[in-house]
Amino acid sequence: MGEKARAFVPAPPPPHPPIDWTPALRSKFDQALLALGRLDSVSTLLPDTSLFLFMYVRNEAVLSSMIEGTQPSLRLFREIHGVLLPKGRGGNQTPGEFRRSQNWIGGTRPGNAAFVPPPAEELLAYMSKLALFLHDQPEPIPVLLKAALAHVQFETIHPFLDGNGRLGRLLIALLLCEQKVLRQPMLYISLYFKTHRQYYYELLNNVRLAGDREAWLDFFAEAVIVTATQAVETAQQLIDLSSQDRDRIIANFSHTGDRRPPGNIHHMFIRLLIEIASIRIVKVEVEMPGIPHQDCPQTIPVFDKLKGMRIAPGFTSKVRHIIGGPRGCAHLTGLLMAMASAAIQGLWTYRAREPHQDEIINAMANDYLIDTCRVWRRDGPLVESVRKRHDELEVIERGAPINYKFLTGPCRSDSA
């Protein structure tokens, strides 16, 4: 016979009797909301909040995209858990699935455990009640109070075999973002809970066994205040450091010696519309949103002369004759050369998928692509696979002997 153990059956939220809101507890919750407001404000000044969160822990940074703009649900809990566990401890504990067996906290078995969550067969009912509570049923509750009580309830239910603590802490950030208290999940409260781990566990047990919610709420509000304040200070230091580095590193001067404000020196675009059949340039668009000199845009009209040109042998020389030197822009000329090679590579890939195009694509590879980049290097795996494909088709379709001369001769190239 199996060993008997007593599992804890939690009362559904909201709390009964109601919370005893002493002036001190209410004041601390007000301070916590003010701290969250300051944190939300500073988040708008950071260029990338996910990198800010990455400083603390990678998992929260990875999951932040799942948190933003979502509503808590049983499905969401499972989806986040499925992402959280395979990349960390507990990856073999049925990620993304509610537990179907009994778990426990502390001890070696349920009989000597410090805490035994509800039985697996009753788990879905308790999680459904928690989901209703998160959606203000049967009654609406202030978001910070909801986050505090929902965390305790989730940890008490312990719906997964592993990862409950991590997901329970993420639930706090989820609620604060879903209720628009924070625009980004920047409150990393996990560090505070881990720093005060023993007291944190004692408070959770006191809520379960003695109904002492007020002590837990006082601790929770303090955790929010400390964590949010530290995050604001860190963010401000990063913003100040970034500003100092930008002023120091990007000292930008004009040709007259006057200092420019920090920013891009060259910011240019060139777009080509190419007809596939003939590899002919149909349309050229040039933009110069960031330029070092006011005369630079005067070179834009000359690029219209490229319309109708084919990307074929001699293209480089023709381009340099038309838009090179004093007639055009050295930066856009170089960019155009790179785009021509990229266009040929893209065209080769396109035609390689079509049937009966082997002669065309083989000639194209020989004429334009060999040794134009590392991928297309003569002794590389891509060229080798193309050569083998050509040889195999020669044998299958024509009965000809294998021709190992393909792609071994000199490559045609343009000279300036």
C-alpha positions as a printed Julia matrix, in Angstrom:
416×3 Matrix{Float64}:
   0.0    0.0     0.0
   1.11   3.54   -0.73
   1.98   6.0     1.99
  -0.77   8.4     3.04
  -0.03  12.13    2.92
  -2.08  15.26    3.51
  -2.28  17.68    0.57
  -3.11  21.35    1.02
  -6.4   22.51   -0.5
  -6.34  26.32   -1.03
  -9.36  28.55   -0.61
 -10.27  30.3    -3.85
  -9.49  34.02   -4.16
 -10.44  36.78   -3.37
  -9.5   36.59    0.31
 -12.09  36.08    3.03
 -12.16  37.7     5.48
 -11.1   40.93    3.68
  -7.59  42.36    4.0
  -6.93  44.4     7.14
  -5.68  47.6     5.52
  -3.73  49.35    8.25
  -2.47  52.89    7.48
   1.09  51.54    7.28
   0.16  48.78    4.79
  -1.89  51.12    2.64
   0.94  53.67    2.62
   3.42  51.02    1.52
   1.19  49.95   -1.37
   0.89  53.61   -2.42
   4.69  53.88   -2.4
   4.96  50.72   -4.48
   2.62  52.14   -7.13
   4.64  55.38   -7.26
   7.85  53.36   -7.71
   6.26  51.43  -10.56
   5.21  54.69  -12.19
   8.79  55.99  -12.09
  10.02  52.69  -13.55
   7.5   52.85  -16.37
   8.54  56.42  -17.19
  12.23  55.63  -17.41
  11.51  52.64  -19.67
  10.58  55.03  -22.48
  14.13  56.46  -22.42
  15.88  53.12  -22.87
  16.65  52.11  -26.48
  16.06  48.4   -25.8
  14.37  47.24  -22.59
  14.93  43.55  -23.43
  18.69  44.14  -23.21
  18.16  45.89  -19.88
  16.28  42.87  -18.57
  18.9   40.55  -20.06
  21.39  41.93  -17.52
  19.45  40.18  -14.78
  18.4   36.88  -16.26
  18.15  35.5   -19.79
  14.86  33.62  -19.44
  12.85  36.7   -18.49
  14.32  38.56  -21.45
  13.37  35.74  -23.82
   9.83  35.54  -22.45
   9.2   39.29  -22.37
   7.77  39.18  -25.91
   5.2   36.62  -24.74
   4.24  38.8   -21.78
   3.64  42.04  -23.66
   0.04  42.62  -24.72
  -1.29  39.26  -23.49
  -4.01  38.26  -21.06
  -3.41  35.56  -18.44
  -5.09  32.25  -19.24
  -4.53  28.54  -18.67
  -3.26  28.22  -22.23
  -0.8   31.08  -21.73
   0.54  29.48  -18.54
   1.23  26.27  -20.46
   2.8   28.07  -23.43
   5.17  30.11  -21.25
   6.06  27.01  -19.26
   6.83  25.19  -22.5
   9.33  27.9   -23.43
  10.75  28.3   -19.95
  11.64  24.71  -19.09
  13.42  23.25  -22.14
  16.11  25.92  -21.8
  16.75  25.43  -18.1
  16.52  23.13  -15.14
  13.58  20.74  -15.36
  13.63  20.33  -19.12
  12.56  16.68  -18.75
   9.56  17.48  -16.53
   6.81  17.63  -19.21
   7.29  21.25  -20.34
   4.03  22.99  -21.21
   1.8   20.42  -19.49
   0.01  20.55  -16.15
   1.2   17.79  -13.84
  -0.64  14.48  -13.75
   1.04  13.22  -10.6
   1.58  14.46   -7.06
   4.49  16.78   -6.37
   5.82  18.13   -3.09
   8.22  20.71   -1.65
  11.0   19.68    0.72
  11.61  16.15    1.95
  12.06  12.99   -0.07
   8.39  12.04   -0.51
   4.93  13.48    0.21
   4.87  11.81    3.63
   7.78  13.85    5.01
   7.48  16.91    2.75
   7.34  20.48    4.06
   4.42  21.23    1.75
   2.19  19.08   -0.47
   0.17  20.94   -3.17
  -3.35  19.91   -4.19
  -3.84  16.49   -5.83
  -3.37  16.37   -9.59
  -7.0   15.39  -10.24
  -8.19  18.62   -8.58
  -5.56  20.88  -10.14
  -7.57  22.05  -13.16
 -10.45  23.22  -10.98
  -8.14  25.37   -8.83
  -6.33  26.79  -11.87
  -9.67  27.68  -13.46
 -10.69  29.6   -10.33
  -7.33  31.4   -10.38
  -7.9   32.38  -14.02
 -11.33  33.82  -13.11
  -9.73  35.81  -10.3
  -7.17  37.23  -12.72
 -10.06  38.4   -14.92
 -11.8   40.22  -12.02
 -14.33  37.5   -11.3
 -16.24  37.47   -9.05
 -15.16  41.09   -8.33
 -12.48  43.54   -9.51
  -9.38  43.97   -7.34
  -6.58  46.59   -7.58
  -3.82  45.23   -9.8
  -0.98  45.29   -7.29
  -3.07  43.44   -4.71
  -4.16  41.0    -7.41
  -0.55  40.32   -8.4
   0.46  39.66   -4.78
  -2.43  37.28   -4.07
  -2.23  35.54   -7.45
   1.45  34.76   -6.87
   0.67  33.05   -3.56
  -2.22  31.13   -5.08
  -0.16  29.96   -8.05
   2.72  28.81   -5.85
   0.26  27.0    -3.59
  -1.4   25.15   -6.47
   2.04  24.32   -7.95
   0.48  23.2   -11.26
   3.68  21.95  -12.93
   6.22  19.31  -11.98
   8.98  21.93  -12.12
   9.42  25.6   -12.93
   6.56  26.83  -10.72
   8.68  29.42   -8.92
   9.98  30.94  -12.13
   6.57  31.07  -13.76
   4.94  32.38  -10.59
   7.35  35.31  -10.56
   6.73  35.99  -14.24
   3.01  36.09  -13.45
   3.61  39.3   -11.49
   5.17  41.04  -14.5
   2.42  39.64  -16.75
  -0.33  41.21  -14.63
   1.4   44.57  -14.31
   1.84  44.76  -18.09
  -1.63  43.48  -18.92
  -3.16  46.11  -16.63
  -0.97  48.86  -18.21
   0.89  49.63  -14.98
   4.09  48.87  -16.91
   4.54  49.13  -20.66
   7.47  46.7   -20.53
   8.13  43.81  -18.08
  11.01  45.59  -16.39
  10.24  44.64  -12.77
  12.65  41.79  -12.01
  11.32  40.93   -8.56
  12.96  37.48   -8.58
  16.22  38.86   -7.21
  14.52  40.27   -4.11
  12.68  37.0    -3.45
  15.91  35.02   -3.83
  17.82  37.4    -1.57
  15.2   36.92    1.16
  14.45  33.31    0.26
  13.86  31.87    3.74
  11.59  34.7     4.87
   9.74  34.5     1.55
   8.95  30.79    2.09
   7.85  31.44    5.67
   5.42  34.13    4.56
   3.91  31.87    1.89
   3.35  29.14    4.47
   1.85  31.61    6.94
  -0.69  32.66    4.33
  -1.62  29.01    3.72
  -1.7   27.83    7.32
  -2.63  30.92    9.34
  -4.23  33.19    6.76
  -1.69  35.94    7.48
  -2.02  37.8     4.19
  -1.1   41.19    5.63
   2.51  40.21    6.43
   2.91  38.81    2.94
   1.46  41.96    1.36
   3.84  44.16    3.37
   6.78  42.07    2.14
   5.5   42.1    -1.42
   5.08  45.9    -1.48
   8.58  46.33   -0.08
   9.93  44.01   -2.79
   8.26  46.12   -5.48
   9.58  49.4    -4.0
  13.17  48.17   -3.67
  13.26  46.4    -7.05
  11.65  49.26   -8.99
  13.87  51.88   -7.33
  17.03  49.93   -8.1
  15.91  49.41  -11.7
  15.27  53.15  -12.15
  18.72  53.98  -10.76
  20.39  51.41  -13.03
  18.47  52.6   -16.08
  19.39  56.2   -15.38
  23.06  55.28  -15.06
  22.9   53.49  -18.41
  21.2   56.45  -20.06
  23.81  58.86  -18.65
  26.67  56.58  -19.71
  25.25  56.24  -23.21
  24.94  60.0   -23.52
  28.51  60.56  -22.34
  29.9   57.94  -24.72
  27.95  59.34  -27.66
  29.32  62.83  -27.08
  32.84  61.5   -26.62
  33.0   58.94  -29.43
  30.9   60.49  -32.17
  32.56  63.88  -32.33
  31.42  64.96  -35.79
  32.92  67.92  -37.65
  32.1   69.46  -41.0
  34.7   70.32  -43.66
  34.74  73.88  -42.27
  35.82  72.63  -38.85
  32.46  73.35  -37.22
  31.24  70.72  -34.8
  28.1   68.84  -35.81
  25.61  67.21  -33.44
  26.14  63.43  -32.97
  24.56  61.31  -35.68
  25.12  59.39  -38.92
  27.61  60.88  -41.38
  26.4   58.84  -44.36
  22.88  57.44  -44.53
  21.97  56.46  -48.09
  19.69  54.01  -49.88
  19.63  52.63  -53.41
  16.85  50.35  -54.68
  16.92  48.4   -57.93
  13.98  46.85  -59.77
  15.37  44.15  -62.06
  13.62  42.22  -64.83
  14.34  38.55  -64.22
  14.38  37.31  -67.81
  16.97  39.77  -69.09
  18.67  40.81  -65.82
  17.92  44.36  -66.91
  17.59  47.31  -64.54
  14.03  48.64  -64.85
  13.98  51.22  -62.08
  16.51  52.94  -59.81
  15.59  54.81  -56.62
  18.14  56.75  -54.54
  17.61  58.38  -51.15
  20.05  60.36  -49.0
  18.48  61.0   -45.56
  21.92  61.56  -44.0
  24.72  63.3   -45.92
  28.05  64.95  -45.06
  27.67  67.82  -47.58
  24.72  69.67  -49.02
  25.89  69.03  -52.6
  25.53  65.24  -52.3
  21.87  65.08  -53.51
  22.91  66.72  -56.8
  24.29  63.33  -57.86
  20.89  61.57  -57.64
  19.66  62.37  -61.2
  22.69  60.7   -62.8
  21.52  57.3   -61.51
  18.57  57.43  -63.93
  21.1   56.65  -66.68
  21.39  53.12  -65.29
  17.85  52.27  -66.45
  17.89  49.71  -69.25
  21.38  48.4   -68.43
  21.86  44.64  -68.13
  23.89  43.14  -65.31
  26.26  41.35  -67.64
  30.0   41.25  -68.4
  31.26  44.81  -68.61
  28.64  46.09  -66.14
  31.24  47.32  -63.63
  33.13  49.37  -66.21
  29.94  50.9   -67.6
  28.67  51.85  -64.16
  31.9   53.54  -63.21
  31.94  55.41  -66.49
  28.38  56.69  -65.96
  28.23  57.44  -62.22
  31.83  57.11  -61.03
  34.33  59.82  -60.2
  33.17  63.45  -60.31
  29.9   62.46  -62.0
  28.37  60.64  -59.03
  28.79  59.32  -55.48
  31.6   56.95  -54.53
  29.58  55.41  -51.69
  26.51  54.63  -53.81
  28.69  53.36  -56.66
  30.29  50.83  -54.31
  26.89  49.87  -52.93
  25.55  49.36  -56.45
  28.39  46.96  -57.29
  27.58  44.86  -54.25
  23.89  44.85  -55.14
  24.63  43.63  -58.66
  26.38  40.53  -57.3
  23.54  39.97  -54.85
  21.01  40.25  -57.68
  22.83  37.61  -59.71
  22.98  35.28  -56.71
  19.27  35.73  -56.12
  18.5   35.15  -59.8
  20.64  31.99  -59.82
  18.69  30.64  -56.82
  15.39  31.52  -58.51
  16.25  29.8   -61.78
  17.86  26.8   -60.08
  14.4   25.83  -58.78
  12.92  25.77  -62.29
  13.04  22.58  -64.37
  15.24  22.35  -67.47
  17.31  25.41  -66.57
  20.6   23.65  -65.95
  22.51  25.07  -68.9
  21.43  28.59  -68.01
  22.23  28.38  -64.33
  25.56  26.64  -64.95
  26.64  29.34  -67.38
  25.49  32.0   -64.94
  27.52  30.42  -62.16
  30.64  30.28  -64.34
  30.26  33.79  -65.68
  29.18  35.75  -62.63
  29.38  33.94  -59.3
  32.54  31.89  -58.84
  34.87  33.5   -56.29
  32.63  36.55  -55.77
  32.3   35.75  -52.06
  33.19  33.07  -49.52
  29.99  31.1   -50.14
  30.74  30.97  -53.88
  34.47  30.24  -53.54
  35.75  27.8   -56.12
  36.74  25.13  -53.57
  33.66  25.6   -51.36
  30.8   23.15  -50.73
  28.2   25.13  -52.72
  30.23  25.13  -55.93
  31.04  21.47  -55.38
  27.34  20.59  -55.02
  26.49  22.53  -58.21
  29.26  20.73  -60.09
  28.05  17.32  -58.93
  24.46  18.16  -59.85
  25.55  19.16  -63.34
  27.58  15.98  -63.8
  24.76  13.74  -62.58
  22.27  15.33  -64.97
  24.76  14.9   -67.82
  24.85  11.15  -67.15
  21.12  10.71  -66.57
  19.72  12.85  -69.39
  22.32  12.48  -72.13
  24.26   9.39  -71.27
  27.41  11.48  -71.54
  30.51  10.74  -69.47
  31.02  12.77  -66.32
  32.65  16.09  -67.19
  34.87  17.26  -64.37
  35.93  20.38  -66.29
  32.75  22.18  -65.24
  33.46  24.98  -62.79
  37.2   24.32  -62.87
  38.24  26.82  -65.49
  39.02  30.51  -64.98
  36.12  32.7   -63.88
  35.08  35.63  -66.07
  35.21  38.95  -64.3
  34.95  42.65  -65.04
  37.88  44.98  -64.84
  37.65  48.66  -63.95
